[in-house]
Amino acid sequence: MEFINEIITLLAEICQDDIVKENPDIDLFDAGLLDSFGTIELLVQVEERFGIMVPISEFDRDLWNTPNSIALQLADWK
Amino acid sequence: MTPYGSFTFFFIVAILLAPTIILGLQGKRFQTYNMFVTILALGLIFSSTLRGAIALILFTIWQVLLIKSYIAYRKKANGNSIFYLAVILSILPLALSKLMPYFSQVNLIGFLGISYLTFKGIQLIMETRDGLIKKDIPLSRLLYFILFFPTISSGPIDRYRRFEKNFQAEVTADQYKLLLYQGINKIFQGFLYKYIIGYSINHFFIAKLRFYAHSQFEHQLYYMYSYSLYLFFDFAGYSAFAIGVSYIMGIKSPENFNLPFISRNIKDFWNRWHMSLSFWFRDFVYMRFVFWIMKKKWIKNRNLVSNLGYILLFLLMGIWHGLEIQYILYGIYHALLMVIYNSFERFNKKHKWWPQNKFTHAVAIIITFHFVCFGFYIFSGQLFHKGV
């Protein structure tokens, strides 16, 4: 649970919007909160802070679309 | 024979795929038969030019050797220079085929579809590097992926891991019925787009522009909008054929268009226009470039990194279309639009200058449409042809 919260906090920083915390099931790409650049910031930060390396081509927007699903995917990669 | 270029082609494909459909409707596996069909269809497509056929065979051997060796190497080691070398060698045939016309009368390397097949090769090498393709790929499946005939001439550009999932899936009779229905639907959408709407725009309007336009300026203006619409209907129609035939063969080739003329901005446009190409460039050029710069912390300014990424992406995309001046300018034009829009987006996030409502949405679509059409006008090369 703590891990999921940390990821959501990180996402809120990257998207610069607290709606990520309020509604962790929001589609970040549809809502225009995350784009390719934000995705890279996320991957770089995840590697630096948590030591999880996720290859860019693994980041499929259909599966990594909401804060919750991103956190779950990352938990899998840990 | 040009794929989807004549009734004969559709007729032959229908006969070739009849056994696939019968097997599919009974819930039986048909991919082995489809591989056999692919060989026949390739023979048909390339039978008219022996030179093209030889170039295709040599190209395929080259890519297969390269991919196989890289996968074997990657199991043991992961050196940077070997990876770069593999990517360069993968691009080499395409680069040579683009440069060759400047040096010799006959292009020995080029063939129909080389630009599209190259994407598949590079992609396989990059995903192997990422550790996403670990196991050796059976030769027959690798060849089937690269040479899959419905998409051979102009895409859509598929991804290997996606393709493999479809290839291995057990398709039940009911699931196949749906695939068949969607496939036929797409093929008829293709007829409507390419051979009714696209053809009409070209035949009844563009070809007769001199009767409609009263001045040179008017002529160019009409050409710009009609050519843009023609380009969309022609290419979206072709894509619908390719996707439709893929579906009937149990492969869900990715979509290429999603109503591009209702884009709200240029970024949105590139998520809707020639999507399999723009996503390829996004994933394998832009994102990798940005990742690399950010990780090395060479440039601190995030805006600058992003803009450099866009410039790189669109310059490469322009060059990929061809080395002619109009394609390079087309790339520069879109790079500029992206950089300007990127700055605007950042500005607007802070100052909330452009409100979001139905009215501004409509205005945004109209503005984007005109900018997009001007891009196609550059792309058409009309600017550089004298005496229209």
Interface residues (C-beta under 8 A of the other chain):
Chain A: Q16 D35 S36 F37 T39 I40 E41 L43 V44 E47 P55 I56 S57 E58
Chain B: M126 E127 D130 G131 L132 K267 R282 D283 F284 Y286 M287 R288 V290 F291 M294 K295 R302 V305 S306 G309 K349
